[in-house]
Amino acid sequence: MDIPPLAGKIAALSLAALPVSYALNHVSALSHPLGVALMSALIIGQLFVAIYSLSRGEISYDPHYAVFAVFAFTSVVDLLIALQEDGYVVGFMEFYTKEGDPYLRTAHGVFICYWDGIIHYLLYLAMAGAIRRRKRYRNLGLYWLGSFVMSILVFLPGNILGKYSSEIRPAFFLIIPYVLVPCWAGVRIFNQAQPPACYTPTTVQEEQRKGLLQRPADLALVIYLILAGFFTLFRGLVVLDCPTDACFVYIYQYEPYLRDPVAYPKVQMLVYMFYTLPFYGLAAYALIFPGCSWLPDWALVFAGAIGQAQFSHMGASMHLRTPFTYRVPEDAWASFFVCNMLYALGPHLLAFRCLRRPAFFQRLPPRSQVLHEKQH
């Protein structure tokens, strides 16, 4: 997969978030939640108008360009929020975390801001650069889609169900377009044409004749998916208050963060159990039986989703904003880190395998076409 060059114009425009946020932080009218919401909506609207006037050619070629440009700006804002909450910068976004989205001050909120401000930001620049140069970006888009959807699936219910549910402000409703627009963009990315297959029908047929034992990398991935599935189910049962001794020991001695009343870790484990666990089962099936052409795309989506989720979960589990009672005990750091890193790494290895050698997952052409190729 070729990484397209970054979009310099969008990078320069997104850095305008620095002076804008600093100036707004000193406006007294933004000490009211409604003022924060209205000003945020006004800035996003003006930003879209500016992007449209400066990049009509790119937007007419692919309207995703405008989406990535606006979200690149918000990614810089999120990075400022994370750096501010950790004490690295001051005087930028205090007004927003106090009167707009106070739940961004939680450990989970800080780490989703770091992910958005670094990983999503680079993805936006890369995808916008690809549009500007009329190149493909479907794989990057699928990874971003999974990452973005996972953050929303956990963050929104966590805000409503957790201890910050009483602090929902008008700015919370700005999340509606923030959710709907990526859903629209995600559907369009899925519908983009896939790159042409680089394997001949004979090569595909030969690859698909190999059994699982003849493909040691796939065998290792199947074993990983089975083990990860059990781990997913176990942690789901833990947050559902399973009364077994194993669950009790795990939640108190290894991952006490799962008991944190902010609700994000509980929602995260339930999302894993209801969405990731079925995918692991289907992915194992697709690695055993050939012709499952859907796996490469969905492997990228879930790699992005689990990468974002594990980054936020692991970081919040040890962050100082998490009460000491719910942080990972020092004597459990090694096991916690190894288990969660492997849980994050596996889906990325699966996606890499699917992109590297996709012949096993391609649909076989009609038999007559294969016979015709062999004859020539």
GIPEBEL-V888339 format. One record per backbone hydrogen bond with DSSP energy under -0.5 kcal/mol. NH is the residue of the N-H (numbers start at 0). CO is the residue of the C=O. E is the energy in kcal/mol with one decimal. If there is no record, write none. Layout:
# GIPEBEL-V888339
NH CO E
NH CO E
This chain:
# GIPEBEL-V888339
3 1 -0.7
6 124 -1.0
7 5 -0.9
10 6 -1.9
11 7 -2.4
12 8 -2.2
13 9 -2.9
14 10 -1.3
15 12 -1.5
16 13 -1.9
17 14 -1.6
18 14 -0.5
19 15 -2.0
20 16 -2.3
21 17 -1.9
22 18 -2.5
23 19 -2.7
24 20 -1.7
25 22 -1.5
26 23 -1.8
27 25 -0.7
29 26 -1.6
30 27 -1.5
31 28 -0.9
35 31 -1.9
36 32 -2.1
37 33 -2.5
38 34 -2.4
39 35 -2.3
40 36 -2.2
41 37 -2.3
42 38 -2.4
43 39 -2.2
44 40 -2.2
45 41 -2.5
46 42 -2.5
47 43 -2.2
48 44 -2.0
49 45 -2.2
50 46 -2.5
51 47 -2.6
52 48 -2.1
53 49 -1.6
54 50 -1.9
58 54 -2.2
59 55 -2.5
60 56 -1.5
61 57 -2.6
64 61 -2.2
65 62 -0.9
66 62 -1.1
67 63 -2.8
68 64 -2.0
69 65 -2.3
70 66 -2.5
71 67 -1.8
72 68 -1.4
73 69 -1.9
74 70 -1.9
75 71 -1.6
76 72 -1.7
77 73 -2.4
78 74 -2.3
79 75 -2.1
80 76 -2.1
81 77 -2.4
82 78 -2.6
83 79 -2.4
84 80 -2.6
85 81 -1.5
86 83 -1.5
87 82 -2.9
88 82 -0.9
96 92 -2.0
97 93 -1.7
98 94 -2.1
99 95 -2.2
100 95 -2.0
103 100 -1.8
104 101 -1.7
105 102 -1.3
109 105 -2.4
110 106 -1.8
111 107 -2.1
112 108 -1.6
113 109 -1.9
114 110 -2.3
115 111 -2.3
116 112 -2.7
117 113 -1.3
118 114 -1.1
119 114 -1.9
120 115 -0.9
121 117 -2.1
122 118 -2.2
123 119 -2.9
124 120 -2.2
125 121 -2.4
126 122 -2.9
127 123 -2.5
128 124 -2.3
129 125 -1.9
130 126 -2.1
131 127 -2.4
132 128 -1.5
133 130 -1.4
134 129 -3.4
140 136 -2.5
141 137 -2.2
142 138 -1.9
143 139 -2.5
144 140 -2.5
145 141 -2.2
146 142 -2.1
147 143 -3.0
148 144 -2.6
149 145 -2.1
150 146 -1.8
151 147 -1.9
152 148 -2.8
153 149 -1.5
154 150 -2.5
155 151 -1.9
157 153 -1.8
158 154 -2.1
159 155 -1.8
160 156 -2.8
161 157 -2.0
162 260 -1.0
164 161 -1.6
166 163 -1.8
167 164 -0.8
171 168 -2.0
172 169 -1.5
173 170 -1.5
174 171 -1.6
175 172 -1.4
177 173 -1.1
178 174 -1.2
178 175 -1.0
179 175 -2.7
180 176 -2.3
182 178 -1.6
183 179 -2.2
184 180 -2.6
185 181 -3.1
186 182 -2.0
187 183 -1.9
188 184 -2.3
189 185 -2.4
190 186 -1.7
191 187 -0.5
191 188 -1.1
203 199 -2.4
204 200 -2.3
205 201 -2.4
206 202 -2.4
207 203 -2.1
208 204 -0.8
209 206 -1.0
213 210 -0.9
214 211 -1.4
218 214 -2.2
219 215 -2.4
220 216 -1.9
221 217 -2.4
222 218 -2.3
223 219 -2.4
224 220 -2.8
225 221 -2.1
226 222 -2.4
227 223 -3.3
228 224 -2.0
229 225 -1.9
230 226 -2.3
231 227 -2.5
232 228 -2.4
233 229 -2.6
234 230 -2.4
235 231 -1.9
236 232 -2.2
237 233 -2.0
238 234 -1.9
239 235 -0.9
240 237 -1.5
241 236 -1.9
247 243 -1.9
248 244 -2.8
249 245 -2.2
250 246 -2.3
251 247 -1.3
252 248 -2.6
253 249 -2.1
254 249 -2.5
257 254 -1.7
258 255 -2.2
259 256 -1.8
262 259 -1.6
266 262 -2.6
267 263 -2.6
268 264 -2.2
269 265 -2.0
270 266 -2.5
271 267 -2.3
272 268 -2.2
273 269 -2.5
274 270 -2.0
275 270 -1.0
275 271 -0.5
276 271 -2.4
278 274 -1.3
279 275 -2.4
280 276 -1.8
281 277 -2.4
282 278 -3.1
283 279 -2.2
284 280 -1.8
285 281 -2.3
286 282 -1.5
287 283 -0.9
287 284 -0.8
288 284 -2.8
290 359 -2.2
292 290 -1.7
294 291 -1.6
297 293 -1.9
298 294 -2.9
299 295 -1.4
300 296 -1.9
301 297 -2.5
302 298 -1.9
303 299 -2.2
304 300 -2.1
305 301 -2.8
306 302 -2.1
307 303 -2.1
308 304 -2.3
309 305 -2.7
310 306 -1.9
311 307 -2.2
312 308 -2.7
313 309 -2.8
314 310 -2.0
315 311 -2.4
316 312 -1.7
317 313 -0.7
317 314 -0.9
318 314 -0.8
321 318 -1.3
325 322 -1.8
326 322 -0.6
326 323 -1.0
327 316 -1.5
331 328 -1.8
332 329 -1.2
335 331 -2.6
336 332 -3.0
337 333 -2.5
338 334 -2.3
339 335 -2.2
340 336 -2.4
341 337 -2.4
342 338 -1.9
343 339 -1.6
344 340 -2.5
345 341 -2.3
346 342 -0.6
347 343 -0.6
347 344 -0.5
348 344 -2.0
349 345 -2.3
350 346 -2.3
351 347 -2.4
352 348 -2.4
353 349 -2.2
354 350 -2.1
355 351 -2.4
356 352 -2.2
359 356 -0.6
360 357 -1.3
361 357 -0.7
361 358 -1.0
368 365 -1.0
369 365 -1.4
370 366 -2.3
371 367 -2.1
372 368 -1.9
373 369 -2.2
374 370 -1.8
375 371 -0.9
375 372 -0.6
